[in-house]
Amino acid sequence: MTPRPLAVRFFAVSTVTEVKAAAERLSAKDRWELYRWLGESKDVRRLRHEDLRREIALGLEQADRGDLAPLDVAAVKREVRRRFAPQGK
């Protein structure tokens, strides 16, 4: 008898909630592999591209209406540094 993949052997999942719960029980390494696998999925890539197209269309609509703000590079840099600052500082 050939062994089945680990996820199939332990988890029979059918809903997003069940998949999320099953993923929580995986090691960090296995969750990372799952994340990478999903990211390589053609369906997931298609959905991400559709989301990006919608966001770009929304931005273009806002620009056409004049809903623009000047780009504050210094503020962007501060926000990036804040988000990526080591925890506890």
Buried (B, 14 or more C-beta within 10 A) or exposed (E): EEEEEEBEEEBEBEEEEEBEEBBEEBEEEEEEEBEEEEEEEEEEEEEEEEEEEEEEEEEEEEEEEEEEEEEEEEEEEEEEEEEEEEEEE
